[in-house]
Amino acid sequence: MRKHIPNTLTLLNLVSGCIATIHAFDNSFFYVVIWVLVAAVFDFLDGFAARILHVPSPIGKELDSLADVVSFGVAPAMAVFSLLRSSHYPGFLPPAVEAYIPYLAFIIPAFSALRLAKFNLDERQTSSFIGLPTPANALFWISYCCFGMQGIALNSSFVGITLGFILVLSLLLVSEIPMFSLKIKTFGFKGNEKQALLIAIAIVFLSLWGVAGIAGVILVYIGISIVSALLGKR
C-alpha cells in the first residue's frame, strides 16, 4: 500500500495542474497561482514520501516529470496564452500574424519538457540545479500574468517584453548556468546566505505587490545565481 503513496501525490500534482489550466482559460490568474502552488506542494511531498517510506521507483521518477510538464509547463503557458490573446498589437502586422502571436506561449512547455528530460539524466543536480528549475519558471509566469492584469496597458510594448521573457527564460531552462537550491542544509546563517537573502527579498516584494511580487523574486533568484556562478569562476 505504502508504495503507491508517492505516485498518488504525483498524480494529485498533475490534477492540480489541470485545474490551473482550466482557470487560465478564464483569465482567473489568481486561481492559476493557487493551483500551481498546490501542485508545487504535491511535487515536494511525493519525493519526500518516497524517501521517508523507502519506496523510490523508476516509474515514480518518470511520472513526476510527466506531471511537472502539465503543472509547470502547460498551465503557465495557458495563462500566458490567455494574457497575450487579451493584449493589443501594433497594428502594422497583418491580422493573420497577430492571431498566432499568443501561440508563442507554447515555447514554455516545450522547453520545460526538454529541461525535465535533461534533469532525469543529469547526475550533477543532486544538491543544486543546472539551469532554471521548471517550478521557478512556472511561478514567474503565473505571477507575471497577475501583474499583467493589474490595470497596466496590455499594449505592443508589453507584448514585446513578454515575448522577450519567453525566449530568455526558455533558454535559461536548458542552460548550463548553476542555480542554487532553496533547501536549508544547516540552521546557521553560514552556508545559507543566498537562501536568507532571497527569503528577505521575497518578504519585501510580497508585502509590496502581493502575488505579482513573485515574478520579481524569481528574477532576483536568477540574478543571484548568475552572479554567484561568475564569482565562482574567478
Sequence and secondary structure as in RCSB ss.txt:
>XXXX:A:sequence
MRKHIPNTLTLLNLVSGCIATIHAFDNSFFYVVIWVLVAAVFDFLDGFAARILHVPSPIGKELDSLADVVSFGVA
PAMAVFSLLRSSHYPGFLPPAVEAYIPYLAFIIPAFSALRLAKFNLDERQTSSFIGLPTPANALFWISYCCFGMQ
GIALNSSFVGITLGFILVLSLLLVSEIPMFSLKIKTFGFKGNEKQALLIAIAIVFLSLWGVAGIAGVILVYIGIS
IVSALLGKR
>XXXX:A:secstr
 GGGHHHHHHHHHHHHHHHHHHHHHTT HHHHHHHHHHHHHHHHHHHHHHHHTT   HHHHHHHHHHHHIIIIIH
HHHHHHHHHHTS   SSS HHHHHHGGGGGGHHHHHHHHHHHHHHH TT SSSEES  HHHHHHHHHHHHHHHTS
S   SHHHHHHHHHHHHHHHHHHTS  EE      SSSSTT HHHHHHHHHHHHHHHHHGGGHHHHHHHHHHHHH
HHHHHHHT 
